[in-house]
Amino acid sequence: MNHKIAPSLLSTDFLNLQQDIDMLNASDADWLHCDVMDGVFVPNISFGFPVLEQIKKVAQKPLDVHLMIVNPDKFIQQVKDAGGYMMTVHYEACTHLHRTVGAIHEAGMKAGVSLNPHTPVELLTDIIEDLDLVLIMSVNPGFGGQKFIPNSINKVARTRKMIDERNLHTLIEVDGGVNLDTGKQLLNAGADVLVAGSFVFSSTNPTETISSLKNL
Ligand SMILES: O=C(CO)[C@@H](O)[C@H](O)COP(=O)(O)O
């Protein structure tokens, strides 16, 4: 049970966000996954830095900030100021990814890179040594509650191989359609962090659901 669980705040009740964060603080959740969307990189808009600032005030667990936005470089300091622990940007959104990752580290955060479902993990071969985390999207980003894309399992296994062959400590996170069944398969393939939104927050007892993911 060395893996981490990062419930996605996108599926919380925004009218009662503090109540949900209090629940997460007391649960087996390891990180709080915060999805920032801009309506450009993805066809949806979620929440931005003013909301992250409020989350930071009550969260007792590290904020795992996933930026689904174009030009993430412009917002590195804002993510840091809003309490970001891990800042994850999209491979597809960064022309100068090496520079972006360096700037995230310079700001004092861990750096993650996310891959859309069609983006091969092999494209990270010349940067993976600089990364704290690879986030494999197992749905097309933008919405909660979508169907898991099965090829993600194979992608996790290929990422695990790349990391182990080089003796790296980079974490593999997977996001989208995670439940007990897909979660188990992802862990068997070598995932380290499971993000789960609707499976947790649509369940009758989210605390127990988080524990069952943690106990996989
Ligand atoms: O990044 C995203 C969506 O783009 C996710 O974090 C979702 O929030 C995951 O939701 P579920 O698929 O678990 O419902």
PDBQT file of the ligand as one rigid body, heavy atoms in Angstrom, charges set to zero:
ROOT
HETATM    1  O1  LIG A 301      -8.384  16.112 -14.912  1.00  0.00    +0.000 OA
HETATM    2  C1  LIG A 301      -9.466  15.629 -14.826  1.00  0.00    +0.000 C 
HETATM    3  C2  LIG A 301     -10.431  15.827 -15.899  1.00  0.00    +0.000 C 
HETATM    4  O2  LIG A 301      -9.817  16.488 -16.924  1.00  0.00    +0.000 OA
HETATM    5  C3  LIG A 301      -9.751  14.780 -13.687  1.00  0.00    +0.000 C 
HETATM    6  O3  LIG A 301      -8.989  15.061 -12.527  1.00  0.00    +0.000 OA
HETATM    7  C4  LIG A 301     -11.131  14.443 -13.349  1.00  0.00    +0.000 C 
HETATM    8  O4  LIG A 301     -11.596  15.185 -12.251  1.00  0.00    +0.000 OA
HETATM    9  C5  LIG A 301     -11.185  12.980 -13.032  1.00  0.00    +0.000 C 
HETATM   10  O5  LIG A 301     -12.484  12.655 -12.867  1.00  0.00    +0.000 OA
HETATM   11  P1  LIG A 301     -13.025  11.186 -12.870  1.00  0.00    +0.000 P 
HETATM   12  O6  LIG A 301     -12.732  10.604 -14.228  1.00  0.00    +0.000 OA
HETATM   13  O7  LIG A 301     -12.278  10.455 -11.780  1.00  0.00    +0.000 OA
HETATM   14  O8  LIG A 301     -14.466  11.369 -12.591  1.00  0.00    +0.000 OA
ENDROOT
TORSDOF 0
